[in-house]
Amino acid sequence: MATLESPPPGTSSSAMRNAFGTVLSALILLLIGVLAFSIRLFSVIKYESVIHEFDPYFNYRVTQFLSKNGIYEFWNWFDDRTWYPLGRVIGGTVYPGLTLTAGTIWWALNAINIPLSVETVCVFTAPVFSAFASWATYLLTKEVKGSGAGLAAAALLAMVPSYISRSVAGSYDNEAVAIFALIFTFYLYIKTLNTGSLFYATLNAIAYFYMVCSWGGYTFIINLIPMHVLLCIVTGRYSPRLYIAYAPLVVLGTLLAALVPVVGFNAVLTSEHFASFLVFIIIHVVALVYYIKGILSPKMFKVAVTLVVSIGLVVCLIVVAVLVALVASSPTGGWSGRSLSLLDPTYASKYIPIIASVSEHQPPTWPSYFMDINVLAFLVPAGIIACFSPLSDASSFVVLYIVMSVYFSGVMVRLMLVLAPAACIMSGIALSQAFDVFTASIKYQLGRSANSKDDVKRSSKKGKKKEREPADKPSVKSKIAKKRALVLPLEASIVALLLLIMLGAFYVIHCVWAAAEAYSAPSIVLTSQSRDGLHVFDDFRESYAWLSHNTDVDDKVASWWDYGYQTTAMANRTVIVDNNTWNNTHIATVGTAMSSPEKAAWEIFNSLDVKYVLVVFGGLIGYPSDDINKFLWMVRIGGGVFPHIKEADYLRDGNYRIDSEATPTMLNCLMYKLSYYRFVETDGKGYDRVRRTEIGKKNFKLTHFEEVFTSHHWMVRIYKLKPQKNRIRGRAKKLKLKTSSGLDSKAAKKNPWI
């Protein structure tokens, strides 16, 4: 009879330890998810459940339409309330990932009898996906350096201010789900690279498809992964796993990306995607060379390699020629304006002022790095060093990721969001490695001191005995010496460990402060702290409510493009331009009207069937993001299309002024008049708290516009176009009578009926 073999000693304890570690890791991940969700609720707790910023209002409006009318109506929706009189095809011009995600969540919750409103789902979508992003960061970092580094990176990402700024409750923008999609796509790529599994490669293509649906930043993925593949090929690290990780992604990912209406054939026709196709050809040539090398003799291999490389070069040259022809046919070389701005930071300011006018497209300052990633900036270099010991395909990818994200974040402050996951991954690796070294050193030193005490006791009991021969062999001694060389002194290890804990505590305090104070306030509702307490400025919603209740449904409202989405979503009125900024000429027309004298501006707005003009003014309460501060961008954008608008006409000796030294062109333009009309009545002087000076032109009247609404704090002012005056026939007859030569003196008398 066969006897059951007993398990080797230590196996059960090892299995128990592994099971306990797995359960503990799962519990920590759950707590990290709760932390990521809860730290983003300060905006709801301190203020209210409301949509933030400008773009989220459009996404909210689209989600409302989707939940009410269904997916088919959404794809075919022509919105006639935007970009009047052009309109906009929503289904073909929007990235649908965020809208479809929130709509699916709303439908699923209502299907199980949880009747949440669409607005509530939209408000909490970003905090939920921030928890998903933290878990995806754990999976990615675990594939690179183990579960300890993964847990540290996930905890750091859950709190990093750069990500919080775009994922607080109410921040219903594309980045809310796109960052999760970005990290998860990178994880599946690394997982496929480590395992060579075609299953994970297919999932990677699907995750990339979700990223394409969610955000235009998907081009970062389709350029970073080819760069890593090319790096592996050049450094001699090609393997079949690399081929499986890359080839299905390009084929399936491109086919799926072309299904997204806003992308379409741009997935194969624009320069942002050409790098992936070139690397696709190169990896096939390399794969064919490695295959031939395995089945041919060395002599035949040389001949075959020459043939394969020659054919490969010919194919590459043909592809390059086709790409050059496509690029040459485009005035921008096949690149989008934002992509060219990343490659050449001066491009937008020279040629596309509409892109340069957006504040989030400006380069960041050094303090913004400390504000958005805090102590991670000091841990990233240590993480990079740790990735080189040893260097693997996965660690080389995250090194390339951090390098590229640092460059792009230095060009555009918005891309600090892309830097945040990379910084958290590197910092998590650095913290994990440091904790391993310090705790191992403490454990070794404490064990060594305990062993020495035992030896002393043992030697005292034995008394004087013959000296023992050395028990350790030279090889063992050398191993112990090598191990001791990696061990730090006990005191240094304890101090370093305490410093790391203090660094983490400082990071947590900063992140909580940033979430509670810096990034929780919605732009639609402003607050100010003074000696009298907290002051709330709700002028925007007050103004949109006035438009909704006091104007006709078909009335057209003109404003600068920043407020288009909010006007359409909250006031339900037709706007001339909005935040989509797809038509530069239309925006330039509005900028020209704001820069023109009152009569010329009236003619422009009247030709667009505009009935009301909305301007934002912060001179009374000190709100700096008003239209006067944005006015030079209106001049530049308008002058780019209509040459008679010149920026120099609005500057005095190169300086932008609104006081008595301002130019006549500035003092007589429509924006100046609509902003400062009756402003002198507030304090008798007309002192602008933003520009910190008295205005130049104080007492003036409007001839073609009339004020119909000014909010409580003068932040929003709405004017109505006066109707065109009818011609007075009596005056024309009077002139005709005076000029006719056949009239006598009696006939020349004034006709009482005229």
VENWO-V883755 format. One record per backbone hydrogen bond with DSSP energy under -1.0 kcal/mol. CO is the residue of the C=O (numbers start at 1). NH is the residue of the N-H. Records with the same first field share a line. If there is no record, write none. Layout:
CO: NH  NH
//
This chain:
8: 11
10: 14
11: 15
12: 16
13: 17
14: 18
15: 19
16: 20
17: 21
18: 22
19: 23
20: 24
21: 25
22: 26
23: 27
24: 28
25: 29
26: 30
27: 31
28: 32
29: 33
30: 34
31: 35
32: 36
33: 37
34: 38
35: 39
38: 41
40: 169
41: 45
42: 46
43: 47
48: 50
54: 57
55: 58  59
56: 60
57: 61
58: 62
59: 63
60: 64
61: 65
62: 66
63: 67
64: 68
65: 69
66: 70
70: 74
71: 75
72: 76
74: 77
77: 90
79: 88
81: 575
83: 86  87
88: 79
90: 93
96: 100
97: 101
98: 102
99: 103
100: 104
101: 105
102: 106
103: 107
104: 108
105: 109
106: 110
107: 111
108: 112
109: 114
110: 113
114: 116
117: 121
118: 122
119: 123
120: 124
123: 170
124: 128
125: 129
126: 130
127: 131
128: 132
129: 133
130: 134
131: 135
132: 136
133: 137
134: 138
135: 139
136: 140
137: 141
138: 142
139: 143
141: 145
142: 146
146: 150
147: 151
148: 152
149: 153
150: 154
151: 155
152: 156
153: 157
154: 158
156: 160
160: 164
161: 165
163: 166
164: 167
168: 171
170: 52  172
171: 173
173: 176
174: 177  178
175: 179
177: 181
178: 182
179: 183
180: 184
181: 185
182: 186
183: 187
184: 188
185: 189
186: 190
187: 191
188: 192
189: 193
190: 194
191: 195
192: 196
197: 201
198: 202
199: 203
200: 204
201: 205
202: 206
203: 207
204: 208
205: 209
206: 210
207: 211
208: 212
209: 213
210: 214
211: 215
213: 97
215: 218
216: 219
217: 220
218: 222
220: 224
221: 225
223: 227
224: 228
225: 229
226: 230
227: 231
228: 232
229: 233
230: 234
231: 235
232: 237
233: 236
239: 243
240: 244
241: 245
242: 246
243: 247
246: 250
247: 251
248: 252
249: 253
250: 254
251: 255
252: 256
253: 257
254: 258
256: 259
257: 260
260: 263  264
263: 266
264: 267
265: 268  269
266: 270
270: 273
273: 277
274: 278
275: 279
276: 280
277: 281
278: 282
279: 283
280: 284
281: 285
282: 286
283: 287
284: 288
285: 289
286: 290
287: 291
288: 292
289: 293
290: 294
292: 296
297: 301
298: 302
299: 303
300: 304
301: 305
302: 306
303: 307
304: 308
305: 309
306: 310
307: 311
308: 312
309: 313
310: 314
311: 315
312: 316
313: 317
314: 318
315: 319
316: 320
317: 321
318: 322
319: 323
320: 324
321: 325
322: 326
323: 327
324: 328
325: 329
327: 330
330: 333
332: 335
334: 271
336: 340
337: 341
338: 342
339: 343
340: 344
344: 347
346: 350
347: 351
348: 352
352: 355  356
353: 357
355: 358
358: 361
359: 362
360: 414
362: 413
366: 370
367: 371
368: 372
369: 373
372: 162
373: 376
374: 377
375: 378  379
376: 380
379: 383
380: 384
381: 385
382: 386
383: 387
385: 388
386: 389
392: 396
393: 397
394: 398
395: 399
396: 400
397: 401
398: 402
399: 403
400: 404
401: 405
402: 406
403: 407
404: 408
405: 409
406: 410
408: 412
412: 415
413: 416
414: 417
415: 419
416: 420
419: 423
420: 424
421: 425
422: 426
423: 427
424: 428
425: 429
426: 430
427: 431
428: 432
429: 433
430: 434
431: 435
432: 436
433: 437
434: 438
435: 439
436: 440
437: 441
438: 442
439: 443
440: 444
441: 445
442: 446
443: 447
444: 448
445: 449
446: 450
447: 451
448: 452
449: 453
450: 454
451: 455
452: 456
453: 457
454: 458
455: 459
456: 460
457: 461
458: 462
459: 463
473: 477
474: 478
475: 479
476: 480
477: 481
478: 482
479: 483
480: 484
481: 485
484: 487
489: 493
490: 494
491: 495
492: 496
493: 497
494: 498
495: 499
496: 500
497: 501
498: 502
499: 503
500: 504
501: 505
502: 506
503: 507
504: 508
505: 509
506: 510
507: 511
508: 512
509: 513
510: 514
511: 515
512: 516
513: 517
514: 519
526: 537
528: 535
530: 533
533: 530
535: 528
537: 526
538: 542
539: 543
540: 544
541: 545
542: 546
543: 547
544: 548
545: 549
546: 550
552: 555
555: 574
556: 611  612
557: 576
558: 614
560: 563
561: 564
563: 567
564: 568
565: 569
566: 570
567: 571
574: 557
575: 84
578: 581
583: 587
584: 588
585: 589
586: 590
587: 591
588: 592
589: 593
590: 594
591: 595
594: 671
596: 670
597: 601
598: 602
599: 603
600: 604
601: 605
602: 606
603: 607
605: 610
606: 609
611: 721
612: 558
613: 719
615: 717
616: 627
618: 622  623
619: 689
630: 634
631: 635
632: 636
633: 637
634: 638
635: 639
636: 640
638: 641  642
642: 645
646: 649
647: 650
648: 651
652: 655
655: 652
658: 696
659: 662
663: 667
664: 668
669: 673
670: 674
671: 675
672: 676
676: 679
678: 681
679: 682
680: 684
686: 695
688: 692  693
693: 688
704: 722
706: 720
709: 718
711: 714
715: 617
716: 711
717: 615
718: 708  709
719: 613
720: 706
728: 732
729: 733
730: 734
731: 735
732: 736
733: 737
734: 738
735: 739
736: 740
744: 748
746: 749
751: 754
//
